[in-house]
Amino acid sequence: MATFEVIEQQGLKMIKATINNETIRAESGALHYMQGQVELESSKPTAGGFLKSMVTKESIFRPTYKGTGTVFFGPPIFGEYMLLNMNNEEWVLDRGAYVCSDESVEIGVFRNKAVTGLVGGEGLWQTLVKGSGQVVMQAQGPLQTIDLQNDRLVVDGRFAVARQAHLSYAVQRASKSLLGSMTSGEGLVNVIEGTGRVYLAPVPNIYVSLIDSVAMRMPIPGG
């Protein structure tokens, strides 16, 4: 099985994957550099896969890296990486969260309900990972584990990075009444229910926060 490590330099992080006559898969464009006898392959998508990529607006050209050596995935980020160890499981990842994985993990798409996807901020389609193996995810900040036992999790915002696929996901008003939702200042919230695990990144990495703060203070050209 491939070995995935988080490499940090000057606050920036990237992923180092070490393979020994093995194959791994990664998001298109994730390669930073590689060393050794490693071959990069990108198989042609099926007609259905190509049409699906047009609808989801996500790349289905996820290349594989086969051989012996080290592969570094980036570009380096100020956020955080997490290794998800799957054992015959299905997970739904937020858009942009998937980085790379063992070849044994199947990568697909998960379709949210139309209204939920459009108004919840997650979109109609999210990434689905299925099977057994390792998956590397990225987020803006440290990941917090939430274990639900026939429970209900309400999230205001898009910091639910990953959830087990069997959990129910919907968008609801923050308050039962329309007036209550308007006056509370919350409006619509994402609701995850059932028994299973959810990973949240509610607090951005300090570097991400600093960059966002500087960007907000920068003058807009022509403004």
Secondary structure, DSSP 8 states (H G I E B T S, - for coil): --EEEEEEETTEEEEEEEEEEEEEEE-TT-EEEEEEEEEEE-----HHHHHHHHHHTS-----EEEEEEEEEEEEEESSEEEEEEEEEEEEEE-TT-EEEEETTSEEEEEE--HHHHHHHSS-SEEEEEEEEEEEEEEESS--EEEEEEEEEEEESSS-EEEEETTSEEEEEESSSSHHHHHHHT--EEEEEEEEEEEEE--S--HHHHHHHHHHHHS--TT-
